């Protein structure tokens, strides 16, 4: 069985979907922007209940967490069974092993692209995405047991704290890995999206790269969402694609909440240039 999974991994609201939209536009080499509602064809999620139903041979109860955990390996095996060289799989799970089940097993993994974002900005996006206030969002991302509870169509996702998530994906692994900062993608998309293509072994063509970056701009994504909606938008959220900016925390995040995040994640933030 091939080790074909390329994980597109991130804490929620760190740029994962943007990266998938870029990849889809580049790989399709389309002459006009690809519909955001086709992007799931270029990187399936690892928590879609339908795939768990498929391997179980029946509709499962997503709230039966021991059952969904026990099906995890079968789901991943089904993904690699297509014998493709590369299967992009989007995940928000940390590299953890609940109930002793490896969520990101080496035996199926070809490589990983890990996208991180300044938690001071990410938390604002996270709050909006889940329809909660900033204080609740800070409480969740600093809690070691933070998880996305199962909802209709999606199984449980194990996040943990932001720093724990980063550490889980950036500590040793026996496969190649690219760690990207969302802010670097914003500042210099050509350089950093080229690294994504290098990792997956796709030649970088300058004109095609330029077009894919244009087609996956936040203006384009936001415009598409306004006109056609976005199937990945959660019910709690009024809009999936925000402004895609950095440093919004300076005006939008309460100072005491910013202090809480810095106190909780100082070491990791320093390591990746988010704190002096």
Secondary structure as GFF3:
##gff-version 3
##sequence-region A 1 276
A	DSSP	beta_strand	5	10	.	.	.	ID=ss1
A	DSSP	alpha_helix	16	28	.	.	.	ID=ss2
A	DSSP	three_ten_helix	36	42	.	.	.	ID=ss3
A	DSSP	beta_strand	44	45	.	.	.	ID=ss4
A	DSSP	alpha_helix	49	56	.	.	.	ID=ss5
A	DSSP	alpha_helix	65	80	.	.	.	ID=ss6
A	DSSP	beta_strand	87	91	.	.	.	ID=ss7
A	DSSP	three_ten_helix	98	100	.	.	.	ID=ss8
A	DSSP	three_ten_helix	106	108	.	.	.	ID=ss9
A	DSSP	beta_strand	109	116	.	.	.	ID=ss10
A	DSSP	alpha_helix	119	130	.	.	.	ID=ss11
A	DSSP	alpha_helix	134	141	.	.	.	ID=ss12
A	DSSP	beta_strand	147	148	.	.	.	ID=ss13
A	DSSP	beta_strand	157	158	.	.	.	ID=ss14
A	DSSP	alpha_helix	162	170	.	.	.	ID=ss15
A	DSSP	beta_strand	176	181	.	.	.	ID=ss16
A	DSSP	alpha_helix	182	187	.	.	.	ID=ss17
A	DSSP	alpha_helix	189	200	.	.	.	ID=ss18
A	DSSP	alpha_helix	206	215	.	.	.	ID=ss19
A	DSSP	alpha_helix	218	228	.	.	.	ID=ss20
A	DSSP	alpha_helix	249	252	.	.	.	ID=ss21
A	DSSP	alpha_helix	255	271	.	.	.	ID=ss22
###
